[in-house]
Amino acid sequence: MTSILDMKSGPPDYWAEISNFFLPLKYLITNDRFDALVKDIDLSYLINAVFWIFVTLSLGFCGFHRMFHFFLKSSNVKYFKRKQFARLIWNIAFYAACSLFLHFYNEFMILPQLMKNQGRYSLFHSSENLIFYRSQQYEKFEFYSIFIITFYLHGAMLDFKEADFLEAASKGVYLLALLAIDVYKYENYFVGLNLTLGLYYILTECLALVALQNSKRNCLIYQIFLGFRIAAWLHVFINLIPFKYFLPTLFAKNFKLPLNVAIWLWYGLSIWNSPVLQYFYHQIYHTTPSDCSGEGSAAKCILLKDSSEFRHYKTLKKAYMEVKLAHERATASSMPATESASAKTFQAIKCVMMLKRKLKRIREGRGAEPEDETEELSVDC
């Protein structure tokens, strides 16, 4: 046994300390399971499949949006709500078709296999949990899993384009979790998780779609819809998913680090983007009606997402009102008019007319709307 007297004196070896600090990462990279995991991934097939499915979804969504934009020109739907209307219909159609397919796939393909092997499965602290059932037909599982993963990638790109960075990050982390589930071939895990979230998203998108068509005077309807959404979110993200999927994944004997990191990071983003925290965020930061799409209503702000068209319209409206107010103050002044005052008044009138022309073009693009805010904008200078 080596004693303290046998140890060499001298300065500490900092490189050895740093190497020991990163020893778990070194073990992860050089682990045989990690090497086998990387070898199982066919990157060329994955990249090609994701690319072509992404192109197909992009072209399909573009055509779908143009078709709805054409049919909604003669309706009372505002110009800046048409893209959101088309996006909601697109999401509802995909989630409905996906949920229907996954339900029948689970009933006729997965459950019979689980019943055959039920005797050797335990329920919780085991790597052979029911949710960790490995696919026996990997080609079929890989096809529809990559299709669903690409749909979330397409949705993340659309959210990023609309400057909804938190939702884009949430979908990006979730597709990484789905990719890890696909690599480990956890078919029952993939089907059950996407089926649960698909039904939840169908409910939330339908609530947003009905709220989009509701009059802004019916504030009680928005509050009822918000109550339904909060109740659904609490049931899915607090009561169902953590105990059915996350905790068994965390305490499984065959601990999967990539899957746990991705799935818990996505859960954290889901909590941060929850309607409960959005309500408190609205109460703290949205102090004026012009700060959000809800125009002072917390329920409407949470149910209806902001868009670039709506932000542009609000900016024009704010500039119009500021210029109009400045012009009224200048004309109401009792001071004698000078050349500089006349020039400022002429410039204010010019700005008002330019803004009125632009707002008139927007109104002509979306048809007649008996809303109070449009009537307010149509007042003569």
C-alpha positions as CSV (number, residue, x, y, z in Angstrom):
1,M,0.0,0.0,0.0
2,T,1.3,3.4,-0.9
3,S,1.6,5.9,1.9
4,I,1.6,9.7,1.9
5,L,5.4,9.7,2.4
6,D,5.9,7.9,-0.9
7,M,4.1,10.6,-2.9
8,K,6.2,13.0,-5.0
9,S,6.1,16.6,-4.2
10,G,5.6,19.2,-6.8
11,P,3.0,21.3,-8.5
12,P,-0.4,19.7,-9.3
13,D,-1.0,18.2,-12.7
14,Y,-3.8,20.4,-14.0
15,W,-4.1,18.6,-17.4
16,A,-4.7,15.3,-15.4
17,E,-7.4,17.1,-13.4
18,I,-9.1,18.4,-16.6
19,S,-8.8,14.9,-18.2
20,N,-10.5,13.4,-15.1
21,F,-13.2,16.0,-15.3
22,F,-14.1,15.0,-18.8
23,L,-13.7,11.3,-18.2
24,P,-17.5,10.6,-18.3
25,L,-17.7,12.2,-21.8
26,K,-14.7,10.2,-22.9
27,Y,-16.4,7.0,-21.7
28,L,-19.5,8.0,-23.6
29,I,-17.7,8.6,-26.9
30,T,-15.6,5.4,-26.6
31,N,-18.4,3.2,-25.3
32,D,-19.3,0.2,-27.5
33,R,-23.0,0.9,-27.3
34,F,-22.5,4.5,-28.6
35,D,-20.4,3.1,-31.5
36,A,-23.0,0.6,-32.3
37,L,-25.7,3.3,-32.2
38,V,-23.8,5.5,-34.6
39,K,-23.2,2.5,-37.0
40,D,-26.9,1.8,-37.0
41,I,-27.7,5.2,-38.5
42,D,-27.8,5.3,-42.2
43,L,-27.1,9.1,-42.7
44,S,-27.4,9.1,-46.5
45,Y,-30.9,7.4,-46.4
46,L,-32.0,9.7,-43.5
47,I,-30.8,12.9,-45.2
48,N,-32.4,12.0,-48.6
49,A,-35.7,10.9,-47.0
50,V,-35.9,14.0,-44.9
51,F,-35.0,16.3,-47.8
52,W,-37.6,14.9,-50.2
53,I,-40.4,14.7,-47.6
54,F,-39.6,18.3,-46.5
55,V,-39.8,19.5,-50.2
56,T,-43.1,17.7,-50.6
57,L,-44.6,19.2,-47.4
58,S,-43.3,22.7,-48.3
59,L,-44.9,22.6,-51.8
60,G,-48.1,21.1,-50.4
61,F,-48.4,23.8,-47.7
62,C,-47.6,26.6,-50.3
63,G,-50.4,25.3,-52.6
64,F,-52.7,24.8,-49.7
65,H,-52.1,28.3,-48.4
66,R,-52.6,29.9,-51.8
67,M,-55.9,28.0,-52.3
68,F,-57.3,29.2,-49.0
69,H,-56.0,32.7,-49.6
70,F,-58.0,32.7,-52.9
71,F,-61.2,31.5,-51.3
72,L,-61.0,33.8,-48.3
73,K,-60.7,37.0,-50.4
74,S,-64.4,37.4,-50.6
75,S,-65.0,36.5,-46.9
76,N,-64.9,38.6,-43.7
77,V,-61.6,37.1,-42.6
78,K,-59.0,39.8,-42.2
79,Y,-55.9,39.8,-44.4
80,F,-53.5,39.2,-41.6
81,K,-55.5,36.2,-40.3
82,R,-55.7,34.2,-43.5
83,K,-52.2,32.6,-43.2
84,Q,-53.0,31.6,-39.6
85,F,-56.3,30.2,-40.7
86,A,-54.7,28.1,-43.4
87,R,-51.9,26.9,-41.0
88,L,-54.5,25.8,-38.5
89,I,-56.5,23.8,-41.1
90,W,-53.2,22.3,-42.3
91,N,-52.2,21.2,-38.8
92,I,-55.6,19.8,-38.0
93,A,-55.7,17.7,-41.2
94,F,-52.2,16.3,-40.6
95,Y,-52.7,15.5,-36.9
96,A,-56.1,13.9,-37.6
97,A,-54.7,11.7,-40.4
98,C,-51.6,10.9,-38.3
99,S,-53.6,10.0,-35.2
100,L,-56.0,7.8,-37.1
101,F,-53.2,5.9,-38.7
102,L,-51.3,5.5,-35.5
103,H,-54.4,4.3,-33.7
104,F,-55.1,1.5,-36.2
105,Y,-51.4,0.7,-36.4
106,N,-51.3,0.3,-32.6
107,E,-54.4,-1.8,-32.5
108,F,-53.5,-4.3,-35.3
109,M,-49.7,-4.3,-35.4
110,I,-48.3,-3.5,-32.0
111,L,-50.8,-4.8,-29.4
112,P,-50.9,-8.4,-30.8
113,Q,-47.1,-8.5,-30.5
114,L,-47.2,-7.1,-27.0
115,M,-49.8,-9.7,-26.0
116,K,-47.6,-12.5,-27.2
117,N,-44.6,-11.2,-25.2
118,Q,-46.5,-9.9,-22.2
119,G,-45.2,-12.7,-19.9
120,R,-41.6,-11.5,-20.0
121,Y,-42.3,-7.7,-19.7
122,S,-42.5,-5.9,-16.4
123,L,-44.1,-2.5,-15.8
124,F,-41.6,-0.1,-14.4
125,H,-37.9,-0.6,-13.3
126,S,-36.9,-2.6,-16.3
127,S,-35.2,-2.1,-19.7
128,E,-38.0,-4.4,-21.1
129,N,-40.8,-2.1,-20.2
130,L,-43.9,-2.2,-22.5
131,I,-43.1,1.2,-24.0
132,F,-39.6,0.0,-24.9
133,Y,-41.0,-2.7,-27.3
134,R,-38.6,-2.8,-30.3
135,S,-40.1,-2.9,-33.8
136,Q,-40.2,-6.2,-35.6
137,Q,-40.8,-4.5,-39.0
138,Y,-38.2,-1.7,-38.9
139,E,-38.7,-0.6,-42.6
140,K,-42.3,0.3,-42.0
141,F,-41.6,1.9,-38.7
142,E,-38.7,3.9,-40.2
143,F,-40.9,5.3,-43.0
144,Y,-43.7,6.8,-41.0
145,S,-41.4,7.9,-38.2
146,I,-39.3,9.9,-40.7
147,F,-42.4,11.4,-42.2
148,I,-43.6,12.6,-38.8
149,I,-40.2,13.9,-37.9
150,T,-40.0,15.9,-41.1
151,F,-43.5,17.4,-40.4
152,Y,-42.2,18.8,-37.1
153,L,-39.1,20.1,-38.9
154,H,-41.3,21.9,-41.4
155,G,-43.4,23.3,-38.6
156,A,-40.3,24.5,-36.8
157,M,-39.1,26.3,-39.9
158,L,-42.5,28.0,-40.3
159,D,-42.5,29.1,-36.7
160,F,-38.9,30.4,-37.0
161,K,-40.0,32.4,-40.1
162,E,-42.9,33.9,-38.0
163,A,-40.3,34.8,-35.3
164,D,-41.9,32.4,-32.8
165,F,-38.5,31.2,-31.6
166,L,-39.7,29.3,-28.5
167,E,-42.1,27.2,-30.4
168,A,-39.5,26.6,-33.1
169,A,-37.0,25.5,-30.5
170,S,-39.6,23.2,-28.8
171,K,-40.4,21.4,-32.1
172,G,-36.7,21.2,-33.0
173,V,-35.8,19.4,-29.7
174,Y,-38.9,17.2,-30.0
175,L,-37.9,16.0,-33.5
176,L,-34.5,15.2,-32.0
177,A,-36.2,13.1,-29.4
178,L,-38.2,11.3,-32.1
179,L,-35.0,10.7,-34.0
180,A,-33.5,9.1,-30.9
181,I,-36.6,6.9,-30.4
182,D,-36.4,5.9,-34.1
183,V,-32.7,4.9,-33.7
184,Y,-33.5,2.7,-30.7
185,K,-36.5,1.2,-32.6
186,Y,-38.9,1.9,-29.7
187,E,-42.0,1.5,-31.8
188,N,-44.6,1.5,-29.0
189,Y,-43.0,4.5,-27.4
190,F,-43.1,6.4,-30.7
191,V,-46.7,5.5,-31.5
192,G,-48.1,6.2,-28.1
193,L,-46.3,9.5,-27.6
194,N,-47.3,10.9,-31.0
195,L,-50.8,9.6,-30.7
196,T,-51.3,11.4,-27.3
197,L,-49.8,14.6,-28.6
198,G,-51.7,14.4,-31.8
199,L,-55.0,14.3,-30.0
200,Y,-53.9,17.2,-27.8
201,Y,-52.9,19.3,-30.8
202,I,-56.1,18.6,-32.6
203,L,-58.0,20.0,-29.6
204,T,-55.8,23.1,-29.3
205,E,-55.8,23.9,-33.0
206,C,-59.6,23.5,-33.2
207,L,-60.0,25.9,-30.2
208,A,-57.7,28.4,-32.0
209,L,-59.6,28.0,-35.2
210,V,-63.0,28.7,-33.6
211,A,-61.5,31.6,-31.6
212,L,-60.1,33.0,-34.8
213,Q,-63.6,33.3,-36.3
214,N,-65.2,34.6,-33.0
215,S,-66.2,38.2,-32.6
216,K,-63.9,40.2,-30.3
217,R,-66.9,41.3,-28.3
218,N,-67.6,37.8,-27.0
219,C,-64.8,37.7,-24.4
220,L,-66.6,34.9,-22.4
221,I,-66.1,32.5,-25.3
222,Y,-62.4,33.2,-25.3
223,Q,-62.2,32.5,-21.6
224,I,-64.1,29.2,-21.9
225,F,-61.8,28.1,-24.7
226,L,-58.7,29.1,-22.7
227,G,-60.1,27.0,-19.8
228,F,-60.4,24.0,-22.0
229,R,-56.9,24.4,-23.3
230,I,-55.4,24.8,-19.8
231,A,-57.3,21.7,-18.6
232,A,-56.1,19.7,-21.6
233,W,-52.5,20.8,-21.1
234,L,-52.5,19.9,-17.4
235,H,-53.9,16.5,-18.2
236,V,-51.4,15.7,-20.9
237,F,-48.2,17.3,-19.7
238,I,-48.6,17.0,-15.9
239,N,-50.7,13.8,-15.4
240,L,-50.2,11.6,-18.4
241,I,-46.9,12.0,-20.3
242,P,-44.4,12.3,-17.3
243,F,-45.6,9.1,-15.6
244,K,-46.2,7.1,-18.7
245,Y,-43.1,7.9,-20.8
246,F,-40.6,10.2,-19.0
247,L,-40.1,8.5,-15.6
248,P,-39.8,4.9,-17.1
249,T,-37.2,6.3,-19.5
250,L,-35.3,7.9,-16.7
251,F,-35.2,4.9,-14.4
252,A,-34.8,2.2,-17.1
253,K,-31.9,-0.2,-16.6
254,N,-30.6,0.4,-20.1
255,F,-30.2,4.1,-19.6
256,K,-30.3,6.0,-22.9
257,L,-28.6,9.3,-22.5
258,P,-29.4,10.9,-25.9
259,L,-33.1,10.0,-25.5
260,N,-33.3,11.3,-21.9
261,V,-31.5,14.6,-22.7
262,A,-33.7,15.3,-25.7
263,I,-37.0,14.3,-24.1
264,W,-36.4,16.2,-20.8
265,L,-35.2,19.3,-22.6
266,W,-38.3,19.2,-24.7
267,Y,-40.4,18.8,-21.6
268,G,-38.8,21.8,-20.1
269,L,-39.5,23.9,-23.1
270,S,-43.1,22.7,-23.1
271,I,-43.4,23.9,-19.5
272,W,-41.9,27.2,-20.3
273,N,-44.3,27.6,-23.3
274,S,-47.4,26.4,-21.4
275,P,-50.6,28.4,-21.4
276,V,-50.3,28.9,-17.6
277,L,-47.0,30.7,-17.9
278,Q,-48.2,32.6,-21.0
279,Y,-51.0,33.9,-18.9
280,F,-48.6,35.3,-16.3
281,Y,-46.4,36.7,-19.1
282,H,-49.3,38.5,-20.6
283,Q,-50.3,40.0,-17.3
284,I,-46.7,41.3,-16.6
285,Y,-45.5,42.4,-20.0
286,H,-48.6,43.2,-22.1
287,T,-49.6,46.4,-20.4
288,T,-51.3,48.0,-23.4
289,P,-53.7,46.5,-26.0
290,S,-51.2,47.1,-28.7
291,D,-48.6,44.9,-27.2
292,C,-50.1,41.6,-28.3
293,S,-52.6,40.1,-30.8
294,G,-55.1,39.8,-27.9
295,E,-55.6,43.5,-27.7
296,G,-55.7,43.5,-23.9
297,S,-57.4,40.1,-23.6
298,A,-55.3,37.4,-22.0
299,A,-57.4,34.5,-23.4
300,K,-57.3,35.9,-26.9
301,C,-53.6,36.5,-26.7
302,I,-52.9,32.9,-25.7
303,L,-55.3,31.3,-28.2
304,L,-54.3,33.3,-31.2
305,K,-50.6,33.4,-32.2
306,D,-49.0,36.6,-33.4
307,S,-48.0,36.9,-37.1
308,S,-45.8,39.1,-39.2
309,E,-48.9,40.4,-41.1
310,F,-50.6,41.4,-37.8
311,R,-47.5,43.1,-36.5
312,H,-47.2,45.1,-39.8
313,Y,-50.8,46.1,-39.6
314,K,-50.4,47.2,-35.9
315,T,-47.3,49.2,-36.8
316,L,-49.2,51.0,-39.6
317,K,-52.2,51.7,-37.3
318,K,-49.9,53.1,-34.6
319,A,-48.1,55.3,-37.0
320,Y,-51.4,56.5,-38.5
321,M,-52.8,57.4,-35.1
322,E,-49.6,59.2,-34.0
323,V,-49.4,61.3,-37.1
324,K,-53.1,62.1,-36.9
325,L,-52.8,63.2,-33.3
326,A,-49.8,65.4,-34.1
327,H,-51.7,67.0,-37.0
328,E,-54.7,67.7,-34.7
329,R,-52.5,69.3,-32.1
330,A,-50.9,71.4,-34.8
331,T,-54.2,72.6,-36.2
332,A,-55.8,73.2,-32.8
333,S,-52.9,75.5,-31.7
334,S,-53.9,79.1,-31.3
335,M,-50.4,80.4,-32.1
336,P,-50.0,82.4,-35.4
337,A,-48.9,80.2,-38.3
338,T,-45.4,80.6,-39.6
339,E,-43.6,79.1,-42.5
340,S,-42.1,76.3,-40.4
341,A,-45.4,75.5,-38.9
342,S,-47.0,75.4,-42.3
343,A,-44.3,73.1,-43.6
344,K,-44.8,70.7,-40.6
345,T,-48.5,70.7,-41.1
346,F,-48.1,70.0,-44.8
347,Q,-45.7,67.1,-44.0
348,A,-48.1,65.7,-41.4
349,I,-51.0,65.8,-43.9
350,K,-48.8,64.1,-46.5
351,C,-47.8,61.3,-44.0
352,V,-51.5,60.8,-43.1
353,M,-52.5,60.5,-46.7
354,M,-49.8,58.0,-47.5
355,L,-50.8,55.9,-44.5
356,K,-54.4,56.1,-45.5
357,R,-53.6,54.9,-49.0
358,K,-51.7,51.9,-47.7
359,L,-54.4,51.0,-45.2
360,K,-57.0,51.4,-48.0
361,R,-55.0,48.9,-50.1
362,I,-55.0,46.5,-47.1
363,R,-58.7,46.8,-46.6
364,E,-59.4,46.3,-50.3
365,G,-57.4,43.1,-50.1
366,R,-59.4,41.7,-47.3
367,G,-62.9,43.0,-48.1
368,A,-65.4,45.0,-46.1
369,E,-65.0,44.5,-42.3
370,P,-67.5,46.0,-39.8
371,E,-64.9,45.9,-37.0
372,D,-64.4,48.8,-34.7
373,E,-60.7,49.1,-35.4
374,T,-61.2,49.4,-39.2
375,E,-63.9,52.0,-38.7
376,E,-61.5,53.9,-36.5
377,L,-58.9,53.9,-39.3
378,S,-61.3,55.1,-42.0
379,V,-62.0,58.5,-40.3
380,D,-61.0,61.4,-42.6
381,C,-58.1,63.6,-41.6
